[in-house]
Amino acid sequence: MAKTKQGASLDRKKLMADPIMMTTIVLLITFLTLFILYPLAMLLVDSFLNEGKISLDVFRRIFQMPSFTKAITNTLKVGFVVGILSTLVGLLFAYVEVYVRMGKFSGGLFKVVSMLPVVSPPFVLSLSMIMLFGKAGIITRYLLKIYDNSVYGYWGIVIVQTLTFFPVCYMMLKGLLKNIDPSLEEAARDMGAGRMKVFTSVTLPLILPGLGNAFLVTFIESIADFANPMLIGGSYDTLATTIYLQITGAYDKSGAAAMAVVLLCITLLMFAVQKYYLEAKTAATLTGKASRARMLIEDRSVRIPLTILCAAAALFVIMMYVCVPIGACFPTWGRKFFPLTGKWFLKIFESYHGFQAFRDSFVLSLIAAPITALLSMIISYLVVKRNFRGKGFIEAVSMLAMAVPGTVLGVGYIRGFSGGIFHTGFLQGLYGTGAILIIVFIVRSLPTGTRSGISALRQIDKSIEESAYDMGADSFRVFMTVTLPLIKDSFLSGLVTAFVRSITAISAIILLVTPQFLLITVQINEFAEKGSYSLACAFATLLILITYGAVLLMNLFMKYFGTSRKIKED
């Protein structure tokens, strides 16, 4: 214990003697405080202060609004149902992949399904749902001759969000199921238990914390989602859409701030349970790796039905995504579907400021991505490799953005920067510029890159960097020449993830975008709200191609130049 304290004290002394590292820490704490904590603090101040006095009047007023209380009920109802359905569907897919012998075709389908939500804008499935099952839908109106249906509302949101979020649960649960030691299940089988009994008495109890974790992650994503409820919700308002309408329709900034605080409290509570209880419990339940390979289920009575069910669901999801480029080629949406045409792709550049939208989105995302990736790696480095008093603050605040819904962050930036810091006019020049959009992109993508960097850095032996310090290198040189090259796969992954998340973002920036900037996602949202689905699909198709191309380039680069290249060659 004494040695540990002595070592920590020595690390702190080294840190204090390193001006570059100290400057980095101070700048980082300033950035995190200014652009994450401060906007959220301003929401609280605006919600509780009334004419200079602490008061609950704003909260009383919004809770007396029937629309707000209904929005809370709607949000929680959608969140719980989407969380349960996404977890169940994700578990089915994960179980089939890990436990059932599948063909290459089914395995390929699963990989495509897990990747599609990553490279597509958040509202693509809402567009597809409207095109296929809306009042003028291809399936409902032109194939089934149904004219009185409505895909808008509660079930529309639930279906779209479930299809959007279940791949996240599938990827989480797949890793958990792979880590279960097969000998535990085989021992139960040897004692005469059937497959269902083994699943309910052995497998399910082991992954129960993981199921809770997947549920809460999906629940948070669902209640924070803005784009899908906005497009397909109709008159079924959720908290995210109500906050947006409170600012853009009622011009009630203090009311919107109070509503944002309510939504933030719900997401923070769920995030705290998921992060500090269920994640730790999952890690404690499943420790180590499986001792040997699992015997896959080859029984045709089990294998064929499960494979067909999952393949059919995967094909349906893929079909929904394929509908977007097809919808962009319809001559006149709702009246004439054939012959297909490419006129809408030309029109978005000729008449609808397509070049400006793609240029603005691409440039802003391209600026934000490397800054986010570098900041993520610096934070990860400080958290894993350095010992100082502000370390816990940096880690907690950088991860906080993961629990903050985009709409809440947008309202926070309006309240925090429209009049300058604490309404003094300082930094007011940021508001309405591209700089504030870049900062929002950075803040929103920071947690993902930081988690990836922390995982990578924990695998690097401290002695590698210590030897560089012993040879006289300062902290900046060690980080740039030793640490960063060793984690360049994580850096590249964080770079592309930040770019994709930035160029497909909408909830956090829709309240901050000014006419000076045209962003693709905002254009898609506007055209979809007007019923111009072919134009919306044309924008969305090009956006998917850009994001998919970015991911493809990253994979190729990592394959030929990544840190794992030599291992593969050996």
C-alpha positions, 0 to 999 in steps of 0.5 A: 500500500505504501509503495502504491502511494509512493508511486502515485506521488512520484507520478504526480511530481513528474506530471507537475514538472512537465509543462506540456502535459500540464497545459494539455490537462488545463486546456482539456478541463477548460474545454470539457467544462465550457462545452459540456458542463456549462450548457447543462448548468445553464439549463438548470439555472434557466429552469430554476431561476425566475426574476432572479429568485430560485423558483419552481414556477417554470416546472409547475407551468410545464407540468400543467401543460397536457401536451408535456405530461402526455409527451412524458407518458408517450416517451416512456411507453415507447422507450420501454417497448422498444427496449424490450423488443430490441433486446429480444430480437438482438438476443435471437440473432446473437443466439443463432449466430453463436449457437447454431451452425449457419451457412455463409449466406446467413452469416453475411446477412447478419454482418450487413444488418449489424453495419447498416445502422452505423453508416446510415442517417438515423431516420432512413427507416422512417422514410422507408416505412412511409414509402412502403406502408404509408397511405400512398405506400407501395405495399399498402396502397398499390399491392394490397389496395389498402387506403385507410391505413396510417403508419404514423404514430405509436406503432410506427415509432416502435417498429422503426426504432426497434429495427434501428436499435436491435443491431446494437443489442445483437452486437452486445449480446453476441460478445457475451454469449461467446464468453460463456464457457461451453462446459457449463452448458454441456454439463447440464446437457449431460445430466439430461436437461433439454435445450430449453432447460439449459437456456433458461437455467444456465445461459439466461442467468449468466447473461441476465445483467447483459440483457439489462445492459442492452435494454437500458442502452436501447431505452436511452437511445429510444427516448433521446431519438428525435429524427424518427418520432419527428418524421413518423410520429405524426401527432404522437409527440415524444419529449424530444419533439416537444422540446423542439416544438416548444422552441421553434413553435411556441418560442418558449426558451425557459419552458424548453429548458425545463423540459430538457432538464426533465429528459436529461434527468431520465437519461442520466438516471438510466445511464448511471444504472447501466454504466455503474451497476449493470456493466460491472455486474456483467463483467463480474458474471462473465470473466475470462474466455471460453476454455474450448470451442462450442459444439454448434447445434446441427439439429435440423428441427432447430437450425432450419426454423431459427435460421429462416426466421433470422434470415427473413428478418435480416432481409426485411431490414436490408429491403427497408434500406434498399428502398431509399435509393429506389425511392429516389428514382421514382418519377412522381412520388405517390402517383407514378413509380415507373419507369425509374429515373435519376432526375431527382439526383440532378435536381438536388444539385441544380435547384435545391442547393445540393452542392452547398449542403454536401460541401458544408456537411462534409467540410464541418465533419472533416474538421471535427473528425480528426480533432475528436479522434485526437482529443479522444486519444489524449483523454484515454492516455491521461485516464489510463497512463497518468495519475493526477487529481483531475483524472476522474473529472476528465473521464466522467465529463467526457463520458457524460455526453453519451447520456445527454440527448442531442435535443437537450444539448442543442437547447443548452447551447442556445441558452448558454451561448446566444447571449455569451457566457453567463449572458456577458457577451463573451464568446457570443460570436460562436453562436450561429457559426460553423465553429459551434456546429463543429464543437457539438460534433466533437462533444457528441462523438467524444465518448465513443472514441474515448472508450475505444482508446481506453480499451486499446491503451490498457493493452500497452505495457507501461515499460514501453513508454518509460523507456522513451522517457528514460532516453530524454523524450518529453511527454508530447514526443512520447505520445506522438512517436510511441503511444499513438502509433501503437493505438493507430487502429483505435485512432483511425476507428475513432476518426471515421466514427466521428466523421460518420456520426457528425455527417449523419447528426441531426438532433443536436444541431437542428436547433443551432443551424442558421441559414448560413449553413445547409446540412444534409440531414436537416435538408432530408428532414425538411423535404420529408416533412413537406412530403417530398420523399423522392428528394429526401431519398436522393439526399439520404442515398448520397449520404449513405454512399459517403458514410459507407465509403468512409468506413470502407476506406478505413477498413482497407487502410487498417488492413494494409497499414494498421498495427495488426497487419504484421500479426496477420502476415506472420 
